[in-house]
Amino acid sequence: PFKPTASAIRVNIMWFLSLALSLTCALSATLMQQWSRQYMELSGHRGAPHKRARVRAYLFKGIERFRMARAVETIPLLLHISVFLFFIGLVDFLLSINKAVAWVFFGYVALFTTVYAIMTLLPNMFLNCPYRTP
């Protein structure tokens, strides 16, 4: 009977998690866009200004109550996790095929991770820093 290696199992776990997170982000972003369009459509109907204001306030309370802003902010975080899982899985995969290629790619991943960490820390040190990560 076939028995996959530990490396194959690790790679598949990381890649399938990465794929699932990416697809979740794509679907979530599409849903958020649809909901935002619906909000704009419902809140922009013509009519008396006081009625439009009430409708807008009602819809906005729903957005706050159900924490839509938090849901929108979660999408990039999940996508970043997905990319890191994919990179880790790729390094693990390459190690079993060709160590030289794996180490070169690992160097790239390490550089990318360092830049990502710097972009995460910079806004904490400089409040006007435009670079932000989730």
Buried (B, 14 or more C-beta within 10 A) or exposed (E): EEEEEEEEEBBEEBBEBBEEBBEBBEEBBEEBEEBEEEBEEEBEEEEEEEEBEEBBEEBEEEBEEEEBEEBBEBBBEBBBBBBBBBBBBBBBBBBEEEEEEBEEBBEEBEEEEEEBEEBEEBBEEEEEEEEEBE
